[in-house]
Amino acid sequence: MKNYYEEIGKRIKIAREERGLTQEQLGEKLGFTKTAINLYEKGKRRISIDDLKKISHVLGKPLSFFLGESLSPMETISTLIQKPLADFLPVKQIPLLATIRAGVPPHADGDILGYMSIDRELDADFALKVKDDSMSGAGIMPEDIAICKKADTAEPGQIVITLANGGEATLRYVISEYGIKKLRAANPKYHDTLLYPGEKRIQGVVVLIQKKPPALADGVYDNQADDWLQVREVAARYGISPEKAKRLLESFGRLIVSKHEEETGENEEND
């Protein structure tokens, strides 16, 4: 996800350098420290709309220069200073939860791992880190992030955050068989659970899954490395340098492709 505070910081730096000011000189004009300006420019400190207004005045740039397309030309300064900067960014932040506990609000501080940015248009309230393999059949693996909307009911076919018998939050499909709702995993080693009317088991509906990038598998390049080592050894045996071997392979490859195209063309003509 794009860090819009970094983008704003880059524009602050551009405007400052255009005015020929150092970070320290800009800080003096604003009553800020050099460190504060440095953190703003790197996007490591979230800037308020009020402070950005001060910077825009000193550097002689309109707010739209720093906010880009996030700011409508029709917005007025009097309106801006009454709102947080986040209101003008195309992203919003939701809490990333370690778990959800029965009887405890999802935003309890002790359960929050941090915050993540999502598209402002996405209807979601919190995110939960997947801990088990119960949804592996649907491609949802441990350490993936489930982005969810708070809800206590769901329709058949939806994936929900639900509390297991031990009170641990997990993911399940809601299914309906003969008018009876059940919670079903996407892994056959987990049993279905009946979902009784009025039962407060569902905590949210999953609207998006953010995948954890796969780790590099052990030995993934081993066979390739061994094959190329053998090629280089054979080339060296006949006094062929790696560079010459590369050229020979490229020429041979072009010859094979050309021959294949000729044969394919002949077959098409015969058809």
N, C-alpha and C positions, 0 to 999 in steps of 0.2 A: 504494500500500500504506500502510495506517495506521501512523503512528509511535507505538508504544506508550510509548516513553520520553517523548514530549511529553505523552501522556495522564497518565503518572505525575507529570510535572513540574507539570501543571496542578493535580493533587490536592494536591501538596506546597504549592503556593502558597495554595490554598483553606484548607488546615489551618493554615498559618502565619498567614494573615490572621485566621482565626477566633480564634487565640490572641493576636492583637494584637501580633505580633512583626514587626520589620523583617527583611530578609535578613541584615543585619549582626548583629542580636541572636540570630537563630537560629544563625548561624555560630559565634558566641561560645559558645553552649551546647553545640555539637557539636564544637568545635575545628576547624571548617572556616572558610575565608575567605568573605567576602561574594560574591566572584566565583564560587566553587564552588557556592554556593546558587543564584545567578543562572543558571548554566549547567544545573544540575539542573532548575530550574523551566522552563527553555525547552526542555528535552529535547536540549540540545546536548552534554551529557556523559552517558555511560551510567553509571547508578548501580548499585552492587553491592547484593546483597540484605542484606549486613551493614550498609552505610551506610543503607539504607532502614529497616532495623530500628531503628537509632539515632534516625532522624528520627521514626519512628512513636512511639517511646517519649517523646521530648521533646514532640511535638505532641499526645500523648494519643489517637492514632488506631490502630486495629488495622491490620495489614499488608493485610488484605482491602480496606480503604478505598482504598489506593493501587494495589493490583493488580486490583481489581474482580473480574470473573468468572474471571480467570486463576488465582486461588488457591482451592483447595478448602478448605472450613471444617475438614476433617479434618486439614489439614497442621499440623504442630507447629513451633514456633520452632526446636527442636533439629534438625529435618530441614531447615528453610529455610536456616539459616546454613551448611549443608554443600553447598549448591547455588548455581550462578550464577543471577542474576535471569533470564537468558534462558530457563531451563528452565520458567519460569512464564508465558511469553508465547506466544500462539498463532502466532507466527512464528519462523522460523529464518533464519540468514544463510548464503548460499553465495557463493563467489567468482565475480566476473564476469571472464572471461578475454578477453584481447585475441586470443590464438591458442592453438593446441595444437601442440606440436612432437614429431616422432617421437623416441621414446626418452627423453622428458622427462616427469615426472609432471605431470598437469594443474594441480596447485596450485603449480607453481614460481613463486616470488615475482615474477620478472621478467615473467611473463605475466599477472599479476593487475592489472586496471584498478581494481578496487574490490570492494565487497560489496553484495549486494542482499538484501532481505527477501522471503521467500516463505512461503506457508502451511506451518505445521509438518507438516501431514498429507501434503504433496506429497512424493512419493518422488523427490527430485532432489539432486544433489551439486554441480553447478556450472552456470554460465550462460556462453554464448558470444555475442559480438556478430557478427551476420551481416555479411559483407563483400561478397558478390557477388550477382548476380541469377539464380543457377542454380536457385533454387526459386520464381521469380516466378510461375510458372504455378499454384503452390499458395498464392499470396498472401503469400509470405514474401519480404520485401524487405531490401535493405541497411539496416543500423542497427537492424533488429528484434533482439530478444534471444531466443535459443533456450535454454530452461531444460532441463537434461539430467540423466539418470542415467548414472553410469559403467557401461559395458558394453563387451565386446569381441565380442559376437555380437548378432544381432537377427533377428526374424521378418519374412518378406515382408510388405510394406505399411507397415512402420514407417519413420519418418524417423530417420536416424542422423547423428552427427558422424563424418566420415571424413576421412582424410588423402589429399589428392590426390597425384598423381605428384610434384609439387614439394614435398611435405611440408606444404602449407598446409591447415588445417582448413576443411572446407566441409560443407554439408548435402546428403544424397541419400536417395532412397527405396531400400529394399532390395526387389528384385523377384526372382521365380523363374520362369524359362522353360525348360521341358523338363528340370527338375531342376537347372538351372545358376543359381546366384545372381549377380545383377548389382547394381550401384549405378547408379541412374538419377536424373537431374536432372528438374526440372519446367519446364525451358526447353529447347526442341528444339536450340538451338545448342550444347548440351553433349552429348557422346557418352556412351554407357553404358560402364561399367568392369566387367570381370569381377571377381568376388569369389571368390578361390580358397580352398579349405579350409585352415584353419590360418593364414591371412594375418591379421596384426595391423593391419588398416587401420581397423576401427571403433573409435572412442574413447568413444562414448556414444550413448544413445537419447534422442531429443527427447520430452519429456513435455508441454511447453507452449511456446507462442510468445507473447512479449509484444511487441505492435506499437508501432512508433514513431508518434506522432501525425502525421498528414499536415500538410505545410506549406501555408500560404495561397498558392493559385495566383495568379500575376500577373494582374491585370486581372479578377479574379473579380467585383468589384463595379462595374467600369467601365460596362458596358452599363446596369446598374440605375441608376447615378448619372446617366448621360446621359438615360435615359428620364424620371426624376423631374424633372430640370432642365427638360426640354421641357414637362412638365406645368405646372410653376410659371411658366414663361415665358408659356404660353398663358393661364393664370389671371390673371397680372398684366396681360396685354394687355386683358382685359375688366374690370379693376379688382376682381378677386376675390382676397382675401387667402389665404395658405396655410391658415389655420384654417378659413375658409369652404369652400375647395376640399376639405378633408378631410371636412367634414360632408356636402358634396354627394356625394362619392364613396361615403361610408358609406351614405347614403340610396339612391343608385343601386344599390349592391351588395345591399342588403336587398330592393329591388324585383326585381332579377334572380333572387335566390334564391327569393322568393315565387312569381314567375311560373313558375320551373322546377318548383317543388313542385306547383303547380296543374296544369301540363301532365302531369307524371308521374302525378298522381292520376287525371287523365282517362284516360290510356292504360291504367292498371291496371283501371279500371272497364270500358273497352271490351273488354279481354281477358276 
